Amino acid sequence: MLRRSLCAAVLAMAWSAAANAYRPFDGTDAGVAETGSFELELEPVGYTRQGDKKWLTAPAVVANWGVEPDSEIVLEGAVNLPRDEPENYRAQLNDTKLSYKHVFVNGGLQGGTGVSVAGECGMFLPTIHGSDDPGGTCAAIASQKFAAATVHLNALLGHTRDRRWDHFLGVIVEGPEAMPVRPVAEVYADHDDVGSRTRSLLLGAIWKKSENLSFDCAVRRARTDGERVTELRLGLTWSFERGE
């Protein structure tokens, strides 16, 4: 019952303001929410341009719920607003997915030493004004903390809604956690089995305002099948214990 209520609350939030990731990235880290805690990643508004197509994201939501030690449930979705064809304007609820993430090796991200290793698998959920075909993803994630930076490696295999096998390999680099505003970057390559390819670079910053609240901003430049992509991301991550 609680799990169904959480799903409904997140989707309702998306509509009232009318997103497998760790803000502001496309990849993620080898960490999970603590048992009984809830993390909300919210992008109130974002802008993307690919070739002649333009759209706003308002908002994208990722909810992480720590359900047991070293494990969390992740629910995500995004409301996309096409801007290039006003006469065909329709808000769309896309990128909907329910995932389960587990940390297999506790390391630096869990307060210890060495590499943290996690896995995350998810299935796509129905959309609104989008495709409802099934699909899903599974990812292996490794994170290592160094004195000067933290590095996250993501390797993902997915089966898309249009029945293609998708391969994703990405690296995230973050500045030291001691910095109040730390620089961040992500590079990734993505391709499917029919030849579609994406190469992406993201540069941004994360401001940790308090232990439970962080703000982020980033610009992503990419090339997808010969088309240039420009994206602006602005968002926040808020965490709290159940009952707070």
Backbone bond lengths (Angstrom), bond angles and torsions (degrees), N, CA, C in turn:
res aa  C-N    CA-C-N  psi(-1)  N-CA   C-N-CA  omega(-1)  CA-C   N-CA-C  phi
1 M - - - 1.458 - - 1.530 110.21 -
2 L 1.344 116.88 -45.52 1.456 121.63 -179.84 1.522 110.57 -62.82
3 R 1.339 116.57 -40.02 1.460 119.96 -179.77 1.526 110.80 -64.84
4 R 1.354 117.85 -41.09 1.455 120.87 178.00 1.521 110.68 -64.88
5 S 1.343 116.59 -37.22 1.456 120.44 179.76 1.520 111.37 -66.02
6 L 1.335 116.45 -39.16 1.457 120.72 178.65 1.521 110.23 -62.79
7 C 1.318 117.77 -45.83 1.467 121.45 179.47 1.521 110.25 -59.08
8 A 1.318 116.14 -46.18 1.460 119.84 -178.17 1.517 111.23 -63.81
9 A 1.337 117.16 -37.84 1.464 120.72 -178.44 1.516 111.41 -65.69
10 V 1.319 116.87 -42.65 1.464 119.69 -178.91 1.519 110.77 -66.09
11 L 1.332 117.84 -44.65 1.459 120.17 179.73 1.527 110.92 -65.65
12 A 1.308 116.98 -36.82 1.464 119.26 177.24 1.519 110.91 -64.70
13 M 1.336 117.60 -37.28 1.452 121.16 177.83 1.516 110.70 -61.23
14 A 1.323 115.55 -41.54 1.464 119.05 -179.91 1.526 110.56 -60.77
15 W 1.334 117.29 -43.50 1.456 119.64 -177.46 1.524 111.80 -73.10
16 S 1.331 117.73 -33.26 1.459 118.72 -177.62 1.513 111.19 -67.76
17 A 1.350 118.38 -25.92 1.457 120.66 178.33 1.515 110.23 -88.83
18 A 1.237 120.86 6.24 1.527 123.49 176.48 1.417 115.36 -75.82
19 A 14.903 15.81 115.55 1.251 143.27 -164.72 1.512 126.26 169.91
20 N 4.290 156.62 -175.98 1.476 176.86 -120.98 1.507 106.59 152.88
21 A 1.414 109.74 29.58 1.453 110.17 -165.05 1.510 111.45 -131.60
22 Y 1.318 114.33 169.45 1.453 125.06 176.94 1.521 104.51 -123.50
23 R 1.313 118.01 118.44 1.455 121.48 -171.34 1.513 111.14 -59.63
24 P 1.366 116.15 138.48 1.468 128.67 -2.09 1.531 112.93 -99.63
25 F 1.327 117.03 33.51 1.464 121.18 -169.05 1.535 112.43 -96.33
26 D 1.334 115.46 168.54 1.457 121.31 169.76 1.520 110.89 -86.77
27 G 1.325 117.24 -29.71 1.452 122.56 174.22 1.516 111.23 -88.08
28 T 1.329 117.21 -168.00 1.460 121.08 -177.99 1.524 109.97 -144.78
29 D 1.328 116.84 -176.33 1.463 122.15 179.36 1.523 109.80 -113.03
30 A 1.321 115.95 169.79 1.467 121.60 -178.71 1.523 111.01 -90.64
31 G 1.309 115.78 44.88 1.457 121.52 177.00 1.512 110.18 -128.78
32 V 1.341 116.69 161.42 1.465 122.29 177.82 1.520 109.09 -135.61
33 A 1.322 115.95 163.91 1.459 121.16 174.66 1.528 109.47 -65.95
34 E 1.325 116.07 145.14 1.459 120.39 178.17 1.528 110.33 -65.54
35 T 1.334 115.44 152.81 1.459 120.48 -178.17 1.529 111.01 -55.17
36 G 1.320 115.89 127.86 1.458 120.83 178.97 1.512 114.31 85.44
37 S 1.334 118.54 -2.90 1.457 120.70 -179.56 1.521 110.58 -102.86
38 F 1.316 115.60 162.22 1.457 123.33 -176.34 1.519 108.57 -130.43
39 E 1.325 117.22 131.57 1.451 122.43 177.19 1.526 108.73 -120.55
40 L 1.305 115.66 130.85 1.461 121.64 178.80 1.523 108.60 -115.26
41 E 1.327 115.96 120.58 1.458 121.97 173.74 1.521 107.17 -105.04
42 L 1.320 116.46 120.70 1.458 121.10 -172.59 1.525 110.44 -129.99
43 E 1.323 115.56 128.58 1.458 121.94 169.93 1.525 106.73 -111.73
44 P 1.360 117.75 97.01 1.469 119.48 -176.10 1.514 112.82 -57.96
45 V 1.335 116.42 -38.08 1.460 119.58 177.97 1.521 109.06 -153.61
46 G 1.310 116.60 140.34 1.457 122.36 175.67 1.519 109.14 -141.83
47 Y 1.326 116.29 159.62 1.457 120.95 -177.70 1.516 109.29 -129.27
48 T 1.337 116.66 134.29 1.462 121.86 178.61 1.522 109.39 -133.73
49 R 1.331 114.68 137.68 1.465 120.39 172.60 1.515 108.27 -130.12
50 Q 1.328 116.60 125.06 1.462 123.00 176.45 1.516 108.67 -128.66
51 G 1.322 116.11 110.30 1.451 119.53 -174.89 1.517 109.70 60.76
52 D 1.335 117.47 -124.78 1.463 121.86 178.35 1.521 113.07 -91.48
53 K 1.319 117.73 -1.30 1.454 121.39 -177.83 1.527 110.90 -93.11
54 K 1.328 115.38 138.65 1.467 121.25 178.88 1.532 108.75 -135.71
55 W 1.328 115.89 141.67 1.457 118.70 175.08 1.519 110.14 -154.82
56 L 1.329 113.98 154.63 1.458 122.82 174.03 1.512 109.40 -100.68
57 T 1.324 116.52 147.36 1.460 122.67 169.77 1.516 107.03 -109.92
58 A 1.327 117.39 119.52 1.462 120.29 -173.17 1.525 111.33 -153.20
59 P 1.338 117.10 87.51 1.456 128.63 -2.26 1.523 110.94 -110.12
60 A 1.344 115.56 -178.65 1.464 122.58 164.33 1.522 107.50 -111.64
61 V 1.324 116.47 136.50 1.468 121.57 -174.44 1.526 109.90 -130.42
62 V 1.334 116.30 133.15 1.460 122.28 170.91 1.528 107.37 -128.31
63 A 1.319 117.48 123.04 1.462 122.61 179.18 1.519 109.44 -112.73
64 N 1.330 116.47 127.70 1.463 122.76 -179.64 1.525 108.57 -117.72
65 W 1.317 116.60 124.86 1.469 121.67 -176.66 1.518 108.63 -124.12
66 G 1.349 115.96 117.16 1.453 121.51 178.16 1.519 110.33 -74.42
67 V 1.339 117.21 107.18 1.464 120.73 -172.87 1.523 112.76 -97.22
68 E 1.327 118.05 -22.55 1.453 122.32 178.22 1.520 107.66 -162.16
69 P 1.357 119.00 168.06 1.462 119.52 -179.07 1.529 112.01 -53.70
70 D 1.331 115.41 129.10 1.467 123.84 176.46 1.518 114.00 66.84
71 S 1.331 119.18 18.40 1.460 121.34 -178.87 1.520 111.01 -141.12
72 E 1.335 115.80 149.00 1.452 120.93 176.24 1.522 109.90 -147.32
73 I 1.331 114.56 158.13 1.459 122.55 171.36 1.528 107.39 -104.61
74 V 1.321 115.96 136.69 1.466 121.36 -177.43 1.523 108.89 -121.53
75 L 1.326 116.32 127.19 1.457 122.66 176.59 1.522 108.20 -122.47
76 E 1.333 117.32 130.73 1.461 119.68 -176.89 1.513 112.38 -141.89
77 G 1.325 114.84 157.85 1.451 122.14 177.40 1.514 109.99 -173.36
78 A 1.331 116.81 160.83 1.459 121.35 -178.72 1.520 109.90 -143.07
79 V 1.324 116.55 137.86 1.458 122.21 173.72 1.525 107.75 -94.34
80 N 1.326 117.59 116.23 1.462 123.18 -179.48 1.521 110.17 -105.71
81 L 1.335 115.93 135.92 1.452 122.54 -177.73 1.521 108.87 -120.94
82 P 1.335 119.47 99.56 1.475 121.41 179.82 1.522 110.72 -61.25
83 R 1.356 115.86 138.74 1.452 120.45 -178.07 1.529 113.06 -118.43
84 D 1.337 118.17 -6.97 1.458 120.18 -173.85 1.523 112.69 -87.33
85 E 1.345 118.12 -19.38 1.458 121.44 -179.04 1.532 109.12 -131.77
86 P 1.344 117.59 76.65 1.472 120.44 -175.51 1.522 113.39 -55.62
87 E 1.347 117.38 -31.40 1.464 118.69 -177.98 1.526 111.49 -69.55
88 N 1.334 117.20 -21.88 1.467 121.38 178.16 1.527 111.54 -108.90
89 Y 1.319 116.21 22.61 1.460 121.69 -174.68 1.535 111.30 -61.01
90 R 1.327 115.92 125.57 1.465 122.07 173.83 1.522 108.38 -150.00
91 A 1.316 116.21 126.81 1.460 119.28 174.52 1.516 109.26 -67.11
92 Q 1.334 116.34 140.25 1.456 121.48 -178.35 1.527 109.63 -126.39
93 L 1.315 116.41 136.04 1.456 121.45 171.21 1.523 106.65 -98.42
94 N 1.344 116.12 108.41 1.464 122.04 -175.01 1.523 110.66 -125.11
95 D 1.338 114.55 -177.52 1.472 122.17 176.43 1.521 111.80 54.46
96 T 1.322 116.36 35.99 1.462 121.43 -178.13 1.530 109.87 -86.48
97 K 1.323 115.90 129.57 1.459 119.86 -176.58 1.522 110.60 -157.19
98 L 1.315 116.20 145.74 1.461 123.88 173.56 1.523 107.72 -118.26
99 S 1.344 116.73 126.13 1.466 121.02 -174.14 1.520 111.39 -131.65
100 Y 1.322 114.35 160.76 1.466 122.60 173.39 1.521 107.38 -124.58
101 K 1.331 116.50 128.31 1.463 122.21 -176.60 1.528 109.79 -123.45
102 H 1.325 116.06 136.40 1.467 120.86 -177.82 1.524 110.17 -137.73
103 V 1.315 115.80 137.92 1.467 122.05 176.10 1.528 108.24 -91.80
104 F 1.328 116.12 117.91 1.462 121.30 -178.88 1.523 112.58 -89.99
105 V 1.332 117.01 -31.09 1.468 121.66 -179.95 1.520 108.54 -130.69
106 N 1.322 117.08 116.75 1.454 121.45 176.53 1.519 110.03 -78.73
107 G 1.319 115.79 131.16 1.457 120.76 -178.86 1.506 111.15 -141.38
108 G 1.335 115.32 -138.85 1.452 120.18 -175.27 1.516 114.31 -61.11
109 L 1.328 118.87 -34.49 1.463 120.50 179.94 1.518 112.37 -68.79
110 Q 1.322 116.81 -21.04 1.472 120.90 -179.93 1.534 111.86 -100.17
111 G 1.326 116.73 16.15 1.452 120.63 177.61 1.511 114.47 90.28
112 G 1.343 117.72 1.83 1.454 120.83 178.54 1.517 110.88 -101.82
113 T 1.312 115.62 -144.36 1.457 121.12 178.69 1.521 109.66 -129.23
114 G 1.308 115.48 161.77 1.451 120.58 176.37 1.514 112.80 86.47
115 V 1.335 114.86 -168.51 1.464 122.12 -174.36 1.524 110.73 -82.63
116 S 1.327 116.12 134.29 1.461 122.16 170.89 1.525 107.74 -92.42
117 V 1.328 117.13 136.24 1.461 121.60 -177.94 1.520 109.12 -128.46
118 A 1.338 116.07 131.37 1.467 121.14 -178.94 1.519 109.43 -140.09
119 G 1.326 115.09 164.05 1.453 122.40 173.99 1.512 109.33 -133.32
120 E 1.324 115.98 148.23 1.463 120.69 179.35 1.521 109.41 -141.89
121 C 1.334 116.40 126.90 1.463 121.91 176.79 1.515 109.04 -126.53
122 G 1.341 115.56 141.30 1.450 119.09 -178.34 1.506 112.74 -147.84
123 M 1.329 114.93 162.98 1.460 121.26 177.20 1.517 108.60 -123.08
124 F 1.350 116.17 144.81 1.448 121.44 178.45 1.527 110.55 -72.41
125 L 1.336 114.67 145.64 1.464 121.87 179.57 1.529 109.53 -108.51
126 P 1.343 117.65 164.39 1.465 119.91 177.00 1.523 111.83 -56.89
127 T 1.336 115.85 151.47 1.455 122.74 178.64 1.522 109.59 -114.76
128 I 1.318 115.49 -179.96 1.459 121.88 173.11 1.525 107.59 -122.06
129 H 1.329 116.94 121.72 1.465 123.61 -175.14 1.524 110.87 61.69
130 G 1.325 117.00 31.94 1.457 122.49 176.76 1.521 109.68 -143.65
131 S 1.321 116.34 -171.14 1.456 120.83 -178.91 1.521 111.03 -77.40
132 D 1.340 116.28 138.70 1.457 122.11 175.68 1.526 111.50 -109.64
133 D 1.334 117.13 12.95 1.457 119.78 178.62 1.521 110.37 -64.94
134 P 1.342 118.13 149.45 1.461 120.72 -177.76 1.521 111.80 -73.42
135 G 1.306 115.03 165.59 1.457 122.57 177.47 1.511 109.28 170.89
136 G 1.315 116.51 179.76 1.452 119.63 -179.93 1.506 111.86 -178.20
137 T 1.325 115.31 177.69 1.461 122.03 -178.48 1.522 110.38 -142.00
138 C 1.321 116.23 155.82 1.461 123.20 168.76 1.528 107.72 -137.84
139 A 1.335 116.42 134.70 1.454 121.34 -176.00 1.516 110.71 -131.16
140 A 1.326 115.65 145.74 1.458 123.69 169.22 1.521 107.35 -108.16
141 I 1.338 116.56 132.56 1.464 121.57 -175.01 1.523 109.42 -129.19
142 A 1.331 116.72 134.08 1.456 122.40 176.04 1.523 108.64 -129.40
143 S 1.341 117.63 133.58 1.457 122.38 -179.31 1.520 109.64 -128.66
144 Q 1.334 115.45 139.99 1.466 121.36 179.32 1.523 109.10 -136.04
145 K 1.355 115.94 128.50 1.457 120.75 177.08 1.525 109.40 -96.58
146 F 1.333 115.38 129.07 1.454 122.62 173.52 1.522 108.45 -116.42
147 A 1.325 116.87 172.49 1.459 120.13 -179.91 1.524 111.09 -63.65
148 A 1.330 117.29 -37.72 1.460 120.79 -174.35 1.514 113.86 -96.52
149 A 1.330 118.06 -15.53 1.463 119.74 -175.07 1.522 110.32 -166.70
150 T 1.339 115.52 164.33 1.460 123.14 170.70 1.521 107.73 -118.41
151 V 1.332 116.14 134.36 1.459 121.73 -175.13 1.521 109.19 -120.89
152 H 1.341 116.42 134.85 1.458 122.79 177.62 1.529 108.62 -123.13
153 L 1.314 116.20 130.00 1.460 122.34 177.52 1.522 109.38 -111.82
154 N 1.342 116.97 129.19 1.464 122.93 -179.34 1.519 110.08 -121.00
155 A 1.327 116.68 129.93 1.467 122.39 172.05 1.516 107.16 -128.57
156 L 1.339 116.97 120.78 1.456 121.45 -171.44 1.519 110.89 -130.60
157 L 1.329 114.41 141.08 1.461 122.39 171.86 1.519 107.70 -121.20
158 G 1.344 116.07 128.15 1.454 119.43 -178.52 1.514 112.50 -133.38
159 H 1.336 115.22 157.08 1.463 121.56 173.37 1.516 105.94 -117.43
160 T 1.356 117.31 110.11 1.444 122.36 -170.54 1.525 111.91 -74.98
161 R 1.328 115.00 169.20 1.464 120.46 179.89 1.526 111.63 -64.85
162 D 1.347 116.84 -26.32 1.461 118.94 176.96 1.521 112.38 -95.38
163 R 1.330 116.19 24.48 1.466 124.65 169.13 1.532 112.82 66.50
164 R 1.316 115.63 40.18 1.460 120.85 174.44 1.523 109.23 -113.68
165 W 1.330 115.96 148.15 1.453 121.12 173.07 1.525 108.45 -87.29
166 D 1.334 115.69 128.29 1.458 121.42 -175.06 1.527 109.71 -117.15
167 H 1.345 116.06 139.34 1.465 121.80 -179.28 1.530 108.71 -123.87
168 F 1.328 115.76 128.91 1.472 122.21 -176.39 1.525 108.54 -128.55
169 L 1.329 116.80 132.06 1.459 122.26 174.77 1.522 107.78 -135.94
170 G 1.333 116.65 120.89 1.456 119.79 -175.67 1.516 112.82 -141.72
171 V 1.335 115.11 156.68 1.463 123.00 177.90 1.520 108.59 -130.62
172 I 1.338 116.28 129.94 1.460 123.76 175.33 1.519 108.40 -111.58
173 V 1.342 117.18 136.00 1.452 122.36 175.29 1.522 108.12 -125.70
174 E 1.340 116.02 127.59 1.461 121.59 178.67 1.515 109.78 -119.52
175 G 1.332 115.98 145.81 1.455 121.11 173.87 1.519 111.46 -68.67
176 P 1.340 117.87 172.40 1.471 121.59 -177.98 1.517 112.66 -57.46
177 E 1.340 117.02 140.25 1.463 121.24 -179.68 1.517 112.09 -63.38
178 A 1.345 117.50 -24.02 1.465 120.53 -178.62 1.525 111.96 -67.17
179 M 1.324 117.76 -20.09 1.456 120.75 179.06 1.524 109.68 -74.23
180 P 1.338 118.81 130.39 1.473 119.68 179.02 1.524 112.03 -62.56
181 V 1.325 116.78 -36.43 1.464 122.24 173.38 1.524 106.70 -123.66
182 R 1.333 116.52 110.20 1.454 118.94 -175.32 1.528 111.16 -106.92
183 P 1.325 117.08 136.56 1.468 119.86 177.23 1.519 110.43 -72.05
184 V 1.339 116.27 148.93 1.458 121.79 -179.75 1.525 109.36 -138.88
185 A 1.324 115.77 156.16 1.462 121.41 177.76 1.521 108.97 -150.92
186 E 1.327 115.76 153.64 1.462 121.60 175.39 1.523 109.27 -145.54
187 V 1.314 115.98 134.92 1.460 121.60 170.33 1.515 107.41 -124.60
188 Y 1.341 115.97 141.74 1.454 118.63 175.51 1.517 110.95 -151.92
189 A 1.325 113.55 157.64 1.460 122.22 173.50 1.512 107.34 -124.65
190 D 1.337 115.58 138.18 1.456 121.45 -177.16 1.520 108.64 -138.41
191 H 1.330 117.50 133.64 1.467 119.99 175.89 1.516 109.94 -150.61
192 D 1.345 115.39 154.91 1.463 119.44 177.61 1.519 109.91 -116.85
193 D 1.334 116.30 179.50 1.463 119.99 -171.08 1.520 113.66 -81.43
194 V 1.348 118.64 3.28 1.467 119.89 174.54 1.525 111.84 -112.55
195 G 1.347 116.29 8.05 1.456 119.98 171.76 1.510 117.06 104.45
196 S 1.334 119.32 -3.44 1.462 120.80 177.02 1.526 109.65 -69.73
197 R 1.353 117.06 133.22 1.453 121.03 -175.80 1.522 111.36 -134.51
198 T 1.329 115.56 146.03 1.458 122.26 174.18 1.522 109.03 -134.50
199 R 1.335 116.20 135.59 1.460 123.49 172.35 1.517 106.75 -123.08
200 S 1.332 117.35 127.52 1.458 120.29 -169.21 1.526 111.88 -135.12
201 L 1.344 115.17 143.52 1.462 123.25 173.34 1.518 108.50 -132.15
202 L 1.340 116.42 128.39 1.461 122.80 177.74 1.522 109.01 -122.07
203 L 1.337 116.41 135.37 1.462 123.11 174.84 1.519 108.35 -129.43
204 G 1.332 116.64 136.03 1.451 118.94 -178.73 1.514 112.58 -168.56
205 A 1.325 114.86 -159.81 1.467 121.43 -178.56 1.517 109.25 -151.85
206 I 1.344 115.82 152.50 1.458 123.59 175.66 1.523 108.37 -124.10
207 W 1.313 116.08 126.15 1.466 122.26 177.20 1.520 108.24 -106.38
208 K 1.331 116.38 114.94 1.458 121.36 178.52 1.521 108.25 -90.25
209 K 1.329 116.00 95.88 1.461 120.59 -176.49 1.514 111.68 -71.40
210 S 1.333 117.24 -38.09 1.456 122.32 178.05 1.520 108.28 -151.58
211 E 1.315 117.05 -179.63 1.457 120.83 -178.92 1.530 111.72 -61.78
212 N 1.326 117.02 -29.03 1.461 121.09 -174.75 1.527 114.50 -110.75
213 L 1.333 118.34 1.05 1.455 120.26 -175.32 1.519 111.27 -140.07
214 S 1.336 115.77 126.01 1.460 121.90 177.29 1.520 109.42 -133.14
215 F 1.333 115.56 146.83 1.457 122.09 175.13 1.528 108.60 -116.28
216 D 1.323 116.52 150.07 1.460 119.98 -178.52 1.515 110.55 -141.45
217 C 1.323 115.46 154.70 1.461 121.69 172.37 1.522 107.28 -147.45
218 A 1.321 116.57 147.67 1.468 120.50 -178.13 1.517 109.89 -161.27
219 V 1.327 114.16 154.53 1.461 122.53 171.91 1.521 107.31 -120.31
220 R 1.330 115.87 131.76 1.467 121.20 178.68 1.516 109.52 -116.63
221 R 1.338 115.53 130.93 1.461 121.49 173.03 1.521 107.71 -119.40
222 A 1.318 115.02 135.11 1.462 119.27 -175.70 1.520 109.34 -148.87
223 R 1.326 114.57 168.72 1.458 121.78 171.91 1.527 107.36 -131.52
224 T 1.336 115.71 120.92 1.452 122.41 -179.78 1.522 109.18 -120.08
225 D 1.331 115.99 114.05 1.472 121.43 179.42 1.524 112.22 49.60
226 G 1.332 115.29 42.95 1.458 120.50 177.01 1.512 114.89 87.40
227 E 1.333 118.99 -10.88 1.457 121.78 179.21 1.524 110.52 -96.86
228 R 1.323 115.71 139.67 1.458 120.47 176.73 1.524 110.73 -80.60
229 V 1.331 114.89 140.46 1.461 121.50 178.94 1.521 108.49 -122.09
230 T 1.329 116.26 131.97 1.456 122.47 173.98 1.516 108.09 -125.71
231 E 1.328 116.24 131.32 1.466 119.99 -176.21 1.517 109.89 -139.48
232 L 1.319 115.93 136.45 1.460 123.20 174.45 1.515 108.75 -111.95
233 R 1.336 116.70 128.62 1.457 121.51 -179.41 1.529 110.10 -123.24
234 L 1.323 116.90 130.05 1.461 124.34 175.86 1.521 107.38 -134.02
235 G 1.322 118.19 127.83 1.457 118.10 -177.20 1.507 113.61 -164.54
236 L 1.322 114.56 -171.37 1.460 121.33 -179.24 1.517 109.78 -148.48
237 T 1.328 115.07 159.92 1.464 123.39 173.08 1.518 107.92 -127.65
238 W 1.326 116.43 124.75 1.464 122.78 -178.06 1.509 108.06 -126.57
239 S 1.324 116.31 130.64 1.466 120.57 -179.91 1.521 109.76 -127.14
240 F 1.341 115.65 149.22 1.455 120.37 177.54 1.516 109.06 -157.78
241 E 1.320 115.09 155.50 1.460 121.15 175.87 1.505 109.87 -80.69
242 R 1.339 117.65 146.83 1.454 121.05 177.34 1.510 109.83 -60.54
243 G 1.322 116.28 129.31 1.455 120.80 -179.75 1.515 112.64 102.22
244 E 1.365 117.56 -11.83 1.453 119.02 177.64 1.522 110.62 -71.67
